[in-house]
Amino acid sequence: MYITVGKLVSLMEEFAPRCLAADWDNVGLQVGDERAEVRRVLVTLEVTPAVLHEALMTNADLIITHHPLIFNPLRHIRFDEPLGALLRDLISNGIALLVAHTNLDACRGGVADILAERLGLVGLSPLAGNPEKLFKVVVFVPRTHMHDVRMALADAGAGWLGNYSHCSFRTLGQGTFKPLAGSSPFLGQVGQEEEVEEYRLETIVSETCLAKALAAMRKAHPYEEVAYDVYQLANEGAAVSFGRIGQLPQALSFQELSELIKQRLSVPALRAVCPKGEYLTVAVCPGAGAGFVAEAARRGADCLVTGDVKHHDARLAQDLGLTVFDAGHYATELPVVETLCSYLRDCLQGKKTVVASSTALTPPWQEV
């Protein structure tokens, strides 16, 4: 009745598909064995010595974290350095590590959406990002494997239309082929022309998920040589963005909005640049989102709520007349931990595996 690491990887993939992660990111299973059973999952923003100690004390078998522990390629693993010591302790104690970073920022219901909803924003749309190219994948599948191939495509991110997943269409027809010398056919005999009932299965897939979807389709397909077509479509997908823009239910003053942010994010203080008299349209980017200053101003936002704002980003906001509230990297991302816990608990109903959020993680900055 315990779930495996691999199944939890799949559940996280359904919530935050890896194809949404930035090219420079490192997400997925970083430490561990997908075959291992998991008695207890610990969810956190990042792995610190205190979080690892908590995992040991609570007998956690898997840590799910937002910030990657292994971000850049490793040149060495030294146990007298912080990263090496954490990796040593994870491996020696059989604790797996699963990372969902920028894919969790960008996905539906992920970090950006949670921050926007926590502040009460409505009418949300992506803050920035170009619309994704869309492709139609058509594959010819024997009746016996149609379901497996369809599910493989869907689980790899194909078939998404707005708030609908697993979208596809199929028609039944007759396929013909003749296996030649050197082939190893799934159906028929070498040298004999064969005719078989096949489905024409078609679905839509975004550019970021295309390679993964094709790989999953080929793996699930029984044929030695898979017949499929890929067409680029004129219609476009939604923009993939780490930020959101929306409206407050009613206009708020600078003081009112400041207090709202502090209350909803449980922070004692904010940094703010370029105060205004009234706010209605609000942009958000959890973590370090100062790179969205210019886009937020271009989209007509009255302010940007984010963290880790540097001096020159603040100057740019001043020049553009955009208020920026810096609530900190930690506070703008922390709400996602409980969201992930709730999602996993719902998925694991009836299983013995326990999901808990870290109580040992604290922000690096202290108010003095």
One Martini backbone bead per residue (centre of mass of N, CA, C, O) as a GRO file, in nm:
protein
  368
    1MET     BB    1   0.049   0.067  -0.004
    2TYR     BB    2   0.294   0.189  -0.096
    3ILE     BB    3   0.453   0.424  -0.266
    4THR     BB    4   0.652   0.524  -0.521
    5VAL     BB    5   0.875   0.728  -0.653
    6GLY     BB    6   0.775   0.708  -0.947
    7LYS     BB    7   0.480   0.788  -0.885
    8LEU     BB    8   0.549   1.070  -0.771
    9VAL     BB    9   0.674   1.173  -1.025
   10SER     BB   10   0.411   1.150  -1.192
   11LEU     BB   11   0.235   1.338  -1.017
   12MET     BB   12   0.416   1.589  -1.060
   13GLU     BB   13   0.396   1.588  -1.369
   14GLU     BB   14   0.091   1.649  -1.378
   15PHE     BB   15   0.116   1.928  -1.232
   16ALA     BB   16   0.442   1.978  -1.336
   17PRO     BB   17   0.561   1.983  -1.621
   18ARG     BB   18   0.878   1.962  -1.747
   19CYS     BB   19   0.827   2.128  -2.017
   20LEU     BB   20   0.806   2.413  -1.845
   21ALA     BB   21   1.091   2.431  -1.808
   22ALA     BB   22   1.372   2.574  -1.820
   23ASP     BB   23   1.665   2.521  -1.984
   24TRP     BB   24   1.848   2.600  -1.715
   25ASP     BB   25   1.720   2.386  -1.559
   26ASN     BB   26   1.679   2.140  -1.267
   27VAL     BB   27   1.466   1.867  -1.285
   28GLY     BB   28   1.351   1.620  -1.080
   29LEU     BB   29   1.527   1.339  -1.015
   30GLN     BB   30   1.831   1.363  -0.815
   31VAL     BB   31   1.763   1.140  -0.593
   32GLY     BB   32   1.739   0.795  -0.641
   33ASP     BB   33   1.471   0.536  -0.663
   34GLU     BB   34   1.185   0.455  -0.835
   35ARG     BB   35   1.140   0.167  -0.678
   36ALA     BB   36   1.101   0.291  -0.417
   37GLU     BB   37   0.957   0.317  -0.119
   38VAL     BB   38   0.707   0.539   0.044
   39ARG     BB   39   0.618   0.655   0.366
   40ARG     BB   40   0.746   0.959   0.353
   41VAL     BB   41   0.674   1.303   0.281
   42LEU     BB   42   0.872   1.601   0.222
   43VAL     BB   43   0.782   1.943   0.198
   44THR     BB   44   0.971   2.207   0.028
   45LEU     BB   45   1.171   2.467  -0.086
   46GLU     BB   46   1.437   2.353   0.064
   47VAL     BB   47   1.757   2.217   0.132
   48THR     BB   48   1.861   2.178   0.459
   49PRO     BB   49   1.996   2.071   0.742
   50ALA     BB   50   1.723   2.093   0.896
   51VAL     BB   51   1.551   1.935   0.691
   52LEU     BB   52   1.716   1.675   0.696
   53HIS     BB   53   1.679   1.621   0.997
   54GLU     BB   54   1.372   1.597   0.980
   55ALA     BB   55   1.369   1.354   0.789
   56LEU     BB   56   1.513   1.164   0.986
   57MET     BB   57   1.314   1.196   1.236
   58THR     BB   58   1.050   1.111   1.033
   59ASN     BB   59   1.119   0.896   0.807
   60ALA     BB   60   1.186   1.005   0.535
   61ASP     BB   61   1.211   0.910   0.174
   62LEU     BB   62   1.105   1.199   0.061
   63ILE     BB   63   1.196   1.500  -0.109
   64ILE     BB   64   1.015   1.794  -0.192
   65THR     BB   65   1.137   2.057  -0.403
   66HIS     BB   66   1.189   2.369  -0.549
   67HIS     BB   67   1.486   2.391  -0.503
   68PRO     BB   68   1.768   2.301  -0.628
   69LEU     BB   69   2.048   2.125  -0.534
   70ILE     BB   70   2.110   2.055  -0.833
   71PHE     BB   71   2.210   2.293  -1.077
   72ASN     BB   72   2.496   2.246  -1.144
   73PRO     BB   73   2.747   2.096  -1.256
   74LEU     BB   74   2.947   1.853  -1.121
   75ARG     BB   75   3.297   1.835  -1.020
   76HIS     BB   76   3.226   1.763  -0.716
   77ILE     BB   77   3.217   1.564  -0.394
   78ARG     BB   78   3.235   1.727  -0.085
   79PHE     BB   79   3.202   1.669   0.260
   80ASP     BB   80   3.330   1.972   0.341
   81GLU     BB   81   3.072   2.065   0.190
   82PRO     BB   82   2.748   2.144   0.185
   83LEU     BB   83   2.653   1.983  -0.065
   84GLY     BB   84   2.807   1.718  -0.015
   85ALA     BB   85   2.679   1.660   0.265
   86LEU     BB   86   2.385   1.634   0.168
   87LEU     BB   87   2.429   1.407  -0.037
   88ARG     BB   88   2.545   1.200   0.155
   89ASP     BB   89   2.294   1.187   0.349
   90LEU     BB   90   2.085   1.105   0.146
   91ILE     BB   91   2.219   0.844   0.041
   92SER     BB   92   2.290   0.696   0.316
   93ASN     BB   93   1.958   0.722   0.397
   94GLY     BB   94   1.759   0.681   0.148
   95ILE     BB   95   1.692   0.977   0.024
   96ALA     BB   96   1.492   1.128  -0.184
   97LEU     BB   97   1.499   1.375  -0.469
   98LEU     BB   98   1.252   1.620  -0.570
   99VAL     BB   99   1.210   1.856  -0.846
  100ALA     BB  100   1.014   2.175  -0.865
  101HIS     BB  101   1.041   2.467  -1.040
  102THR     BB  102   0.967   2.630  -1.314
  103ASN     BB  103   0.728   2.436  -1.360
  104LEU     BB  104   0.583   2.538  -1.094
  105ASP     BB  105   0.560   2.836  -1.170
  106ALA     BB  106   0.394   2.796  -1.461
  107CYS     BB  107   0.173   2.630  -1.381
  108ARG     BB  108  -0.125   2.530  -1.309
  109GLY     BB  109  -0.146   2.617  -0.976
  110GLY     BB  110   0.109   2.748  -0.910
  111VAL     BB  111   0.305   2.985  -0.780
  112ALA     BB  112   0.180   3.224  -0.937
  113ASP     BB  113  -0.119   3.164  -0.881
  114ILE     BB  114  -0.102   3.159  -0.572
  115LEU     BB  115  -0.010   3.449  -0.532
  116ALA     BB  116  -0.248   3.586  -0.673
  117GLU     BB  117  -0.472   3.455  -0.494
  118ARG     BB  118  -0.364   3.554  -0.218
  119LEU     BB  119  -0.424   3.866  -0.323
  120GLY     BB  120  -0.710   3.855  -0.492
  121LEU     BB  121  -0.689   3.803  -0.787
  122VAL     BB  122  -0.834   3.870  -1.107
  123GLY     BB  123  -0.811   3.799  -1.431
  124LEU     BB  124  -0.590   3.609  -1.526
  125SER     BB  125  -0.259   3.639  -1.680
  126PRO     BB  126   0.009   3.633  -1.842
  127LEU     BB  127   0.281   3.845  -1.821
  128ALA     BB  128   0.474   3.666  -2.006
  129GLY     BB  129   0.530   3.551  -2.320
  130ASN     BB  130   0.520   3.343  -2.578
  131PRO     BB  131   0.343   3.178  -2.777
  132GLU     BB  132   0.295   2.864  -2.841
  133LYS     BB  133   0.360   2.615  -3.034
  134LEU     BB  134   0.162   2.400  -3.237
  135PHE     BB  135   0.084   2.043  -3.268
  136LYS     BB  136   0.013   1.767  -3.479
  137VAL     BB  137  -0.043   1.431  -3.386
  138VAL     BB  138  -0.007   1.136  -3.594
  139VAL     BB  139  -0.108   0.792  -3.528
  140PHE     BB  140  -0.067   0.443  -3.599
  141VAL     BB  141  -0.281   0.195  -3.435
  142PRO     BB  142  -0.348  -0.077  -3.292
  143ARG     BB  143  -0.613  -0.176  -3.115
  144THR     BB  144  -0.448  -0.305  -2.867
  145HIS     BB  145  -0.272   0.001  -2.828
  146MET     BB  146  -0.436   0.262  -2.814
  147HIS     BB  147  -0.452   0.330  -2.509
  148ASP     BB  148  -0.147   0.338  -2.443
  149VAL     BB  149  -0.072   0.563  -2.645
  150ARG     BB  150  -0.268   0.780  -2.551
  151MET     BB  151  -0.162   0.794  -2.254
  152ALA     BB  152   0.130   0.862  -2.319
  153LEU     BB  153   0.072   1.133  -2.449
  154ALA     BB  154  -0.087   1.264  -2.216
  155ASP     BB  155   0.137   1.224  -1.990
  156ALA     BB  156   0.340   1.413  -2.180
  157GLY     BB  157   0.127   1.674  -2.264
  158ALA     BB  158  -0.086   1.594  -2.446
  159GLY     BB  159  -0.412   1.728  -2.500
  160TRP     BB  160  -0.421   2.042  -2.446
  161LEU     BB  161  -0.728   2.248  -2.372
  162GLY     BB  162  -0.695   2.450  -2.156
  163ASN     BB  163  -0.901   2.286  -1.906
  164TYR     BB  164  -0.808   2.036  -2.088
  165SER     BB  165  -0.740   1.691  -2.101
  166HIS     BB  166  -0.698   1.418  -2.307
  167CYS     BB  167  -0.711   1.510  -2.604
  168SER     BB  168  -0.879   1.336  -2.881
  169PHE     BB  169  -0.870   1.148  -3.200
  170ARG     BB  170  -1.047   0.871  -3.376
  171THR     BB  171  -0.996   0.631  -3.647
  172LEU     BB  172  -1.094   0.362  -3.844
  173GLY     BB  173  -0.876   0.132  -4.028
  174GLN     BB  174  -0.649   0.031  -4.294
  175GLY     BB  175  -0.342  -0.136  -4.282
  176THR     BB  176  -0.030  -0.155  -4.469
  177PHE     BB  177   0.236  -0.414  -4.501
  178LYS     BB  178   0.594  -0.520  -4.561
  179PRO     BB  179   0.813  -0.724  -4.442
  180LEU     BB  180   1.152  -0.729  -4.445
  181ALA     BB  181   1.455  -0.804  -4.442
  182GLY     BB  182   1.548  -0.772  -4.091
  183SER     BB  183   1.287  -0.779  -3.962
  184SER     BB  184   1.056  -0.742  -3.654
  185PRO     BB  185   0.746  -0.810  -3.642
  186PHE     BB  186   0.453  -0.780  -3.464
  187LEU     BB  187   0.314  -0.832  -3.742
  188GLY     BB  188   0.346  -1.092  -3.928
  189GLN     BB  189   0.547  -1.168  -4.224
  190VAL     BB  190   0.816  -1.209  -4.388
  191GLY     BB  191   0.730  -1.118  -4.727
  192GLN     BB  192   0.434  -1.030  -4.632
  193GLU     BB  193   0.148  -0.889  -4.692
  194GLU     BB  194  -0.037  -0.672  -4.475
  195GLU     BB  195  -0.353  -0.648  -4.288
  196VAL     BB  196  -0.479  -0.392  -4.053
  197GLU     BB  197  -0.630  -0.274  -3.784
  198GLU     BB  198  -0.640   0.088  -3.743
  199TYR     BB  199  -0.566   0.378  -3.576
  200ARG     BB  200  -0.626   0.720  -3.601
  201LEU     BB  201  -0.429   0.920  -3.392
  202GLU     BB  202  -0.509   1.246  -3.254
  203THR     BB  203  -0.319   1.539  -3.138
  204ILE     BB  204  -0.217   1.794  -2.920
  205VAL     BB  205   0.100   1.992  -2.903
  206SER     BB  206   0.350   2.143  -2.763
  207GLU     BB  207   0.670   2.231  -2.809
  208THR     BB  208   0.779   2.154  -2.519
  209CYS     BB  209   0.631   1.848  -2.548
  210LEU     BB  210   0.707   1.699  -2.811
  211ALA     BB  211   0.952   1.515  -2.755
  212LYS     BB  212   0.825   1.363  -2.518
  213ALA     BB  213   0.571   1.258  -2.664
  214LEU     BB  214   0.718   1.094  -2.884
  215ALA     BB  215   0.876   0.910  -2.694
  216ALA     BB  216   0.626   0.788  -2.552
  217MET     BB  217   0.491   0.677  -2.804
  218ARG     BB  218   0.720   0.486  -2.899
  219LYS     BB  219   0.731   0.316  -2.637
  220ALA     BB  220   0.416   0.219  -2.653
  221HIS     BB  221   0.466   0.109  -2.923
  222PRO     BB  222   0.482  -0.204  -3.099
  223TYR     BB  223   0.635  -0.105  -3.333
  224GLU     BB  224   0.931  -0.087  -3.498
  225GLU     BB  225   0.778   0.105  -3.707
  226VAL     BB  226   0.652   0.421  -3.677
  227ALA     BB  227   0.355   0.576  -3.790
  228TYR     BB  228   0.397   0.933  -3.828
  229ASP     BB  229   0.278   1.275  -3.777
  230VAL     BB  230   0.385   1.630  -3.805
  231TYR     BB  231   0.206   1.940  -3.741
  232GLN     BB  232   0.197   2.268  -3.786
  233LEU     BB  233   0.012   2.524  -3.644
  234ALA     BB  234  -0.163   2.828  -3.653
  235ASN     BB  235  -0.237   2.794  -3.386
  236GLU     BB  236  -0.206   2.901  -3.044
  237GLY     BB  237  -0.080   2.903  -2.742
  238ALA     BB  238  -0.009   2.963  -2.442
  239ALA     BB  239   0.166   3.142  -2.236
  240VAL     BB  240   0.475   3.104  -2.080
  241SER     BB  241   0.486   3.190  -1.728
  242PHE     BB  242   0.613   3.325  -1.407
  243GLY     BB  243   0.370   3.526  -1.437
  244ARG     BB  244   0.109   3.761  -1.332
  245ILE     BB  245  -0.208   3.929  -1.423
  246GLY     BB  246  -0.440   4.151  -1.244
  247GLN     BB  247  -0.722   4.219  -1.029
  248LEU     BB  248  -0.867   4.390  -0.803
  249PRO     BB  249  -1.177   4.423  -0.670
  250GLN     BB  250  -1.045   4.695  -0.559
  251ALA     BB  251  -0.925   4.982  -0.496
  252LEU     BB  252  -0.603   5.073  -0.354
  253SER     BB  253  -0.397   5.190  -0.147
  254PHE     BB  254  -0.083   5.184  -0.047
  255GLN     BB  255  -0.146   5.101   0.245
  256GLU     BB  256  -0.353   4.878   0.186
  257LEU     BB  257  -0.170   4.700   0.009
  258SER     BB  258   0.057   4.658   0.207
  259GLU     BB  259  -0.115   4.515   0.425
  260LEU     BB  260  -0.214   4.285   0.249
  261ILE     BB  261   0.059   4.158   0.185
  262LYS     BB  262   0.155   4.110   0.475
  263GLN     BB  263  -0.085   3.933   0.559
  264ARG     BB  264  -0.090   3.710   0.323
  265LEU     BB  265   0.248   3.656   0.366
  266SER     BB  266   0.365   3.694   0.651
  267VAL     BB  267   0.499   3.993   0.673
  268PRO     BB  268   0.643   4.264   0.849
  269ALA     BB  269   0.784   4.368   0.572
  270LEU     BB  270   0.865   4.606   0.311
  271ARG     BB  271   0.970   4.688  -0.009
  272ALA     BB  272   0.950   5.013  -0.180
  273VAL     BB  273   0.877   5.163  -0.504
  274CYS     BB  274   0.699   5.410  -0.623
  275PRO     BB  275   0.456   5.544  -0.502
  276LYS     BB  276   0.100   5.558  -0.497
  277GLY     BB  277  -0.248   5.619  -0.467
  278GLU     BB  278  -0.341   5.371  -0.668
  279TYR     BB  279  -0.478   5.021  -0.700
  280LEU     BB  280  -0.563   4.746  -0.949
  281THR     BB  281  -0.321   4.654  -1.123
  282VAL     BB  282  -0.150   4.335  -1.081
  283ALA     BB  283   0.173   4.210  -1.056
  284VAL     BB  284   0.334   3.879  -1.050
  285CYS     BB  285   0.651   3.728  -0.907
  286PRO     BB  286   0.796   3.479  -0.783
  287GLY     BB  287   1.077   3.544  -0.616
  288ALA     BB  288   1.275   3.651  -0.897
  289GLY     BB  289   1.099   3.931  -1.074
  290ALA     BB  290   1.256   4.194  -1.187
  291GLY     BB  291   1.252   4.121  -1.501
  292PHE     BB  292   0.929   4.235  -1.511
  293VAL     BB  293   0.912   4.542  -1.504
  294ALA     BB  294   0.872   4.629  -1.803
  295GLU     BB  295   0.623   4.447  -1.862
  296ALA     BB  296   0.436   4.555  -1.644
  297ALA     BB  297   0.430   4.843  -1.757
  298ARG     BB  298   0.332   4.771  -2.046
  299ARG     BB  299   0.056   4.628  -1.924
  300GLY     BB  300  -0.051   4.841  -1.691
  301ALA     BB  301   0.063   4.821  -1.422
  302ASP     BB  302   0.080   4.948  -1.093
  303CYS     BB  303   0.227   4.675  -0.995
  304LEU     BB  304   0.492   4.472  -0.837
  305VAL     BB  305   0.511   4.144  -0.698
  306THR     BB  306   0.811   4.039  -0.525
  307GLY     BB  307   1.167   3.956  -0.532
  308ASP     BB  308   1.494   4.039  -0.535
  309VAL     BB  309   1.555   4.349  -0.564
  310LYS     BB  310   1.751   4.553  -0.738
  311HIS     BB  311   1.874   4.857  -0.787
  312HIS     BB  312   1.832   4.881  -1.104
  313ASP     BB  313   1.538   4.787  -1.098
  314ALA     BB  314   1.433   5.018  -0.923
  315ARG     BB  315   1.513   5.245  -1.120
  316LEU     BB  316   1.337   5.151  -1.352
  317ALA     BB  317   1.070   5.175  -1.204
  318GLN     BB  318   1.087   5.474  -1.161
  319ASP     BB  319   1.105   5.556  -1.465
  320LEU     BB  320   0.815   5.396  -1.522
  321GLY     BB  321   0.608   5.425  -1.272
  322LEU     BB  322   0.658   5.161  -1.087
  323THR     BB  323   0.549   4.970  -0.846
  324VAL     BB  324   0.751   4.792  -0.596
  325PHE     BB  325   0.717   4.488  -0.418
  326ASP     BB  326   0.931   4.352  -0.165
  327ALA     BB  327   0.869   4.028  -0.003
  328GLY     BB  328   1.042   3.807  -0.096
  329HIS     BB  329   1.129   3.497  -0.189
  330TYR     BB  330   1.005   3.319   0.033
  331ALA     BB  331   0.710   3.440   0.066
  332THR     BB  332   0.622   3.408  -0.248
  333GLU     BB  333   0.661   3.070  -0.231
  334LEU     BB  334   0.552   2.916   0.027
  335PRO     BB  335   0.244   2.844  -0.045
  336VAL     BB  336   0.310   2.584  -0.225
  337VAL     BB  337   0.347   2.365  -0.012
  338GLU     BB  338   0.046   2.318   0.070
  339THR     BB  339  -0.056   2.260  -0.212
  340LEU     BB  340   0.110   2.002  -0.257
  341CYS     BB  341   0.004   1.847  -0.016
  342SER     BB  342  -0.292   1.840  -0.103
  343TYR     BB  343  -0.254   1.700  -0.372
  344LEU     BB  344  -0.115   1.439  -0.265
  345ARG     BB  345  -0.334   1.351  -0.066
  346ASP     BB  346  -0.552   1.311  -0.279
  347CYS     BB  347  -0.387   1.095  -0.448
  348LEU     BB  348  -0.331   0.907  -0.163
  349GLN     BB  349  -0.586   0.783  -0.116
  350GLY     BB  350  -0.547   0.467   0.049
  351LYS     BB  351  -0.264   0.521   0.140
  352LYS     BB  352   0.023   0.504   0.360
  353THR     BB  353   0.137   0.749   0.264
  354VAL     BB  354   0.294   1.039   0.394
  355VAL     BB  355   0.222   1.397   0.403
  356ALA     BB  356   0.455   1.671   0.466
  357SER     BB  357   0.553   1.966   0.598
  358SER     BB  358   0.791   2.174   0.675
  359THR     BB  359   0.917   2.299   1.006
  360ALA     BB  360   1.240   2.380   0.960
  361LEU     BB  361   1.194   2.603   0.772
  362THR     BB  362   1.366   2.914   0.717
  363PRO     BB  363   1.447   3.218   0.669
  364PRO     BB  364   1.744   3.384   0.608
  365TRP     BB  365   1.602   3.631   0.705
  366GLN     BB  366   1.614   3.886   0.963
  367GLU     BB  367   1.464   4.083   1.186
  368VAL     BB  368   1.640   4.393   1.339
   0.00000   0.00000   0.00000
